[in-house]
């Protein structure tokens, strides 16, 4: 796969995701919340 194809595919994906956000199909989650959830999950996995 060449670089131009990868860039084109990512641009299409970004546009699709932006449309989903704009249309209320998905909800944005703040990065701080995502990271806190990820840390909690990793902590629970490591505790077992």
Buried (B, 14 or more C-beta within 10 A) or exposed (E): EEEEEEEEEEEEEEEEEEEEEEEEEEEEEEEEEEEEEEEEEEEEEEEE
